Amino acid sequence: MKDIIEIDGKKYFILFTYVDDDYKYIFYTDNTYNEYKMLNVIFGTYEVINDNYIVKEITEELRKKKAVAIFQEVMKGLKK
């Protein structure tokens, strides 16, 4: 059974998490596994990156790039 996270009443499957010194990144997908998304949990608030990896409400460019880089590296590893 995969771990599940609920956002706005919709359930998502957690693919993997990544924690660094400052943030916990939770990468998740819907139940079709067609859209990959990332949830960044900071101080209990949710900041969602959509399936095109465009940040909706995050202005810290470096943090955005880091999150995308983590996602891409892990996905590369999964495709091997």
Sequence and secondary structure as in RCSB ss.txt:
>XXXX:A:sequence
MKDIIEIDGKKYFILFTYVDDDYKYIFYTDNTYNEYKMLNVIFGTYEVINDNYIVKEITEELRKKKAVAIFQEVM
KGLKK
>XXXX:A:secstr
   EEEETTEEEEEEEEEE SS EEEEEE TTS  EEEEEEETTEEEEE TT  BSS   HHHHHHHHHHHHHHH
HHHH 
